[in-house]
Amino acid sequence: MELELNNKTAFVTGSTKGIGKAIAIELAKEGVNVLINGRNDEEVERTVKEIKSTFPTTSPQNATADIVDAQQREELFKKFPSVAILVNNMGIYEIMQYEDLTDEIWEKYFRTNVLAANGLSKYYLTKMLGNNDGRIIFIASEEAVMPSGQMPQYCMTKSMLLSLSKSLSKLTKGTEVTINTIMPGPTLSENVQQIIEGIYNNDNMSFSEKERQFMIENLPQSEIQRFIKPLEIGRLAAFLCSPYASAFKGSPIRMDGGMVPTIY
Ligand SMILES: NC(=O)c1ccc[n+]([C@@H]2O[C@H](COP(=O)([O-])OP(=O)(O)OC[C@H]3O[C@@H](n4cnc5c(N)ncnc54)[C@H](OP(=O)(O)O)[C@@H]3O)[C@@H](O)[C@H]2O)c1
């Protein structure tokens, strides 16, 4: 425990899998009591137990809810009226053609990837400002600043998070509350791993060979030529939550393996 986060409480949305789970684990490693969230109560419970057995001095808790549903968010607020750290990680993504995007799909992405995070931030930010202490992190994507064209409905929401994060950060002026956005590049969540396994349906290829092939064929811009490990994003998020990161205010922080080719 090096980051002076012992005993703080963090709500990490979408934390039964992938990047969210890795963030929850890295925070628990620092002594943080994490609220585990997902829509599937059994998976939430399993994750809570796993974190409790690995970090027995912490008190992870079950925060099962569909956070896109305003009513379910209200119930969460009653159960967990204040948190020191909010990580808005949950987000949906899917490759889609622009021609196939109906208004309903655009609205679904806006509600899921933006309004859910905004609803949670609006509530917890007020509490954080009152305590003169707190951290909000949004998880965007390198696609927020470099849309690939393969999922316009998703990229729109991730660009919006950068703007929202900066607007909210303005409200923290003169306080110890910080609001920042991490932009991960392609990251090996279970979901992404399944997609790669599905593309190279060949038992004679090891996963690292599939990964190398995928990078050559699909992500030649990546300078690391591998997927980012969720743990790497988790460690960065934990640092951003620490008092050592209090000068990051409204910052877009890239951890994209070199995907974005520009200096800024
Ligand atoms: N993986 C990448 O390459 C990558 C790159 C850049 C940015 N990102 C961003 O990083 C974030 C996490 O990505 P990931 O790949 O780790 O995701 P993931 O593996 O698909 O995990 C999503 C998590 O969110 C939960 N979830 C989904 N809908 C929810 C809802 N309505 N309410 C509550 N929980 C919900 C899921 O559990 P249930 O389904 O059980 O609810 C699960 O725990 C996303 O915002 C994504 O856009 C990912």
The ligand as a Gaussian input file, in Angstrom:
#p B3LYP/6-31G(d) Opt

LIG

0 1
 N      -11.418000      -3.286000     -24.019000
 C      -10.911000      -2.321000     -24.779000
 O      -10.153000      -2.554000     -25.728000
 C      -11.236000      -0.876000     -24.469000
 C      -10.467000       0.123000     -25.074000
 C      -10.749000       1.457000     -24.783000
 C      -11.768000       1.767000     -23.900000
 N      -12.498000       0.771000     -23.329000
 C      -13.573000       1.159000     -22.399000
 O      -13.320000       0.566000     -21.129000
 C      -14.543000       0.268000     -20.477000
 C      -14.570000      -1.189000     -20.064000
 O      -14.372000      -1.998000     -21.203000
 P      -14.188000      -3.593000     -21.074000
 O      -13.708000      -4.073000     -22.388000
 O      -13.407000      -3.904000     -19.845000
 O      -15.739000      -4.004000     -20.880000
 P      -16.404000      -5.422000     -20.657000
 O      -15.373000      -6.489000     -20.573000
 O      -17.470000      -5.521000     -21.684000
 O      -17.047000      -5.275000     -19.195000
 C      -18.187000      -4.509000     -19.016000
 C      -18.611000      -4.507000     -17.540000
 O      -19.722000      -3.616000     -17.427000
 C      -20.851000      -4.322000     -16.876000
 N      -22.056000      -3.700000     -17.433000
 C      -22.462000      -3.663000     -18.721000
 N      -23.607000      -2.963000     -18.828000
 C      -23.916000      -2.513000     -17.573000
 C      -24.966000      -1.740000     -17.028000
 N      -25.941000      -1.260000     -17.796000
 N      -24.955000      -1.465000     -15.694000
 C      -23.982000      -1.951000     -14.902000
 N      -22.947000      -2.689000     -15.356000
 C      -22.927000      -2.994000     -16.676000
 C      -20.602000      -5.784000     -17.270000
 O      -21.303000      -6.693000     -16.453000
 P      -22.813000      -7.208000     -16.842000
 O      -22.821000      -7.447000     -18.320000
 O      -23.006000      -8.452000     -16.026000
 O      -23.736000      -6.104000     -16.443000
 C      -19.095000      -5.858000     -17.031000
 O      -18.803000      -5.941000     -15.649000
 C      -15.662000       0.666000     -21.459000
 O      -16.119000       1.959000     -21.150000
 C      -14.939000       0.666000     -22.803000
 O      -15.555000       1.530000     -23.721000
 C      -12.264000      -0.546000     -23.585000

